[in-house]
Amino acid sequence: MNAMRLATGVVSIGVPAGLILIALIEPTLWPKGSSTFDVLLLTLALLGLATMVGFVWHAKSSNAVPPEKRDLWVWVLLLGNVFALPFFWFWYVRGHTPSH
């Protein structure tokens, strides 16, 4: 289970970082219409979506997230999208300590 936590942490940090890098690098390095970054962008989008769905499920079903914050985190994950993933992972998935 620790490997899964580590993998979700890498994905939750890597997806927003990758999207920012693509936005900064693509216009300068590749000609318009190149599909190299399109495939990478689609891959990052699907990884981010899958991680977000998994984190929403974790927020609703796990005792790691306090009951009074579960609905809030669902909305933060849906509206904050991939940029909310690292924060949720750091606070609720990384250590997976039950709340009191």
C-alpha positions as CSV (number, residue, x, y, z in Angstrom):
1,M,0.0,0.0,0.0
2,N,2.9,2.4,0.6
3,A,3.9,2.0,-3.1
4,M,0.4,3.0,-4.1
5,R,0.6,6.1,-1.9
6,L,3.9,7.0,-3.4
7,A,2.7,6.5,-6.9
8,T,-0.4,8.7,-6.3
9,G,1.9,11.3,-4.8
10,V,4.2,11.3,-7.9
11,V,1.2,11.6,-10.2
12,S,-0.5,14.3,-8.1
13,I,2.7,16.4,-8.2
14,G,3.8,15.4,-11.7
15,V,0.5,16.2,-13.5
16,P,0.3,19.9,-12.7
17,A,4.0,20.3,-13.1
18,G,3.9,18.6,-16.5
19,L,1.0,20.8,-17.6
20,I,2.8,23.9,-16.6
21,L,6.0,22.7,-18.3
22,I,4.1,21.9,-21.5
23,A,2.5,25.4,-21.5
24,L,6.0,27.0,-21.1
25,I,8.0,24.7,-23.5
26,E,5.7,23.8,-26.3
27,P,5.4,27.2,-28.0
28,T,9.2,27.7,-28.1
29,L,10.4,24.3,-29.1
30,W,7.8,22.7,-31.4
31,P,6.2,24.0,-34.6
32,K,2.5,24.6,-34.5
33,G,0.5,21.4,-35.2
34,S,3.1,19.0,-33.7
35,S,1.5,16.0,-32.1
36,T,4.3,15.2,-29.7
37,F,3.0,17.4,-27.0
38,D,-0.6,16.5,-27.8
39,V,-0.1,12.9,-26.8
40,L,1.7,14.0,-23.6
41,L,-1.0,16.5,-22.8
42,L,-3.7,13.8,-23.3
43,T,-1.8,11.4,-21.1
44,L,-1.4,13.9,-18.4
45,A,-5.1,14.9,-18.6
46,L,-6.2,11.2,-18.3
47,L,-3.8,10.6,-15.4
48,G,-5.0,13.8,-13.6
49,L,-8.7,12.8,-14.2
50,A,-8.1,9.3,-12.8
51,T,-6.3,10.6,-9.8
52,M,-9.0,13.2,-9.1
53,V,-11.7,10.6,-9.3
54,G,-9.7,8.4,-6.9
55,F,-9.2,11.2,-4.5
56,V,-12.9,12.1,-4.6
57,W,-13.7,8.5,-3.8
58,H,-11.0,8.6,-1.0
59,A,-12.5,11.8,0.4
60,K,-16.0,10.3,0.6
61,S,-15.2,6.9,1.9
62,S,-12.0,7.1,4.0
63,N,-11.8,8.0,7.6
64,A,-8.6,10.0,6.9
65,V,-10.7,13.0,5.9
66,P,-12.8,14.4,8.7
67,P,-16.6,14.0,8.0
68,E,-17.2,17.7,8.2
69,K,-14.6,18.4,5.5
70,R,-15.6,15.6,3.0
71,D,-18.0,17.6,0.9
72,L,-15.7,20.6,0.9
73,W,-12.8,18.5,-0.4
74,V,-15.0,17.0,-3.1
75,W,-15.8,20.5,-4.3
76,V,-12.1,21.6,-4.0
77,L,-11.0,18.6,-6.0
78,L,-13.6,19.2,-8.7
79,L,-13.1,22.9,-9.0
80,G,-9.4,23.1,-8.2
81,N,-8.8,20.1,-10.5
82,V,-5.2,18.9,-10.9
83,F,-3.8,21.9,-8.9
84,A,-5.7,20.7,-5.7
85,L,-4.3,17.1,-6.1
86,P,-0.9,17.7,-4.4
87,F,-2.5,19.4,-1.4
88,F,-5.1,16.6,-0.9
89,W,-2.4,14.0,-1.2
90,F,-0.1,15.7,1.3
91,W,-2.8,16.1,3.9
92,Y,-4.9,13.0,3.5
93,V,-3.2,10.3,1.5
94,R,0.5,10.5,2.3
95,G,0.4,9.5,5.9
96,H,-3.1,8.0,5.9
97,T,-3.6,8.6,9.6
98,P,-7.3,8.4,10.7
99,S,-8.8,11.7,12.0
100,H,-10.0,11.9,15.5
